[in-house]
Amino acid sequence: MLSKIFAATVLALLVMLSMQLLLLLFPIMGSALIVLAIIPLTRHWARKKCYHLWIAFDKFANAMRFHDHRETISSCLGKAIYHGHPPVFNWLIIDKAVSWLLNKVDPDHCKKSIDWTVGRKQGWRMSPYAIL
């Protein structure tokens, strides 16, 4: 029994350490890839890696919210705004503000990002008996 508690504690500490390292390394790796994206010889490779790194960080952030680790925040925002799912950032007004910013960069970004194969399904409704 004591060994299970010890193992669980060590695993929890390792997960916390890996989260801290990921949050520390993301800006460093992102900055290096942005510099490589400027150099003509490495431009295509670096842009592809930047995109994959961003999607990985986005899905990691969604997993940290205790949601599906395969879904992006943009997909959750689209589901919350257009299909009545729970707000991503606790208030729908904040979700709409974030969506508005994303729409300025990529028109209809959240609507296009909705992925029904992961996360909550299309017909999902909050139970009337749920404790909020």
C-alpha positions, 0 to 999 in steps of 0.5 A: 500500500505504501509503495502505491502511495509513493508511486502515485506521489512521484508520478504526480510530481513528475507530471507537475514538473513536465507541465512546468518544463513545457510552459518554460520551453514553449516560448523558447522553442517558438522563438527559435522556430520563428527565427528559422521561419525568416531564413529562406532555406528553412522557411517551409520546415520551420513554418510546419513545425511552428504550426504543429507546436502551436496545435500541440500546445493548444490541445495541451491547454484543453487537456489542462482544462480537463477536457478532451486532449484531442480537441483544440480550444477553438473547437470548444469555443465554436461549440460554446458560441454556436451550439450552446455548450458550456463556456470555455472561459467561464463566461460566454462574453469572454468566449465571444471576445476571444472568438472575435479576436481570432476572427480578425486573424482568420474569418470564422475561425471558431466555426471552421474549427469545430470538430465533432469527432472529439469532445462533446457531441453535437446533440449534447445538452447540460443535464437539468440536474447538474450541480453548477 
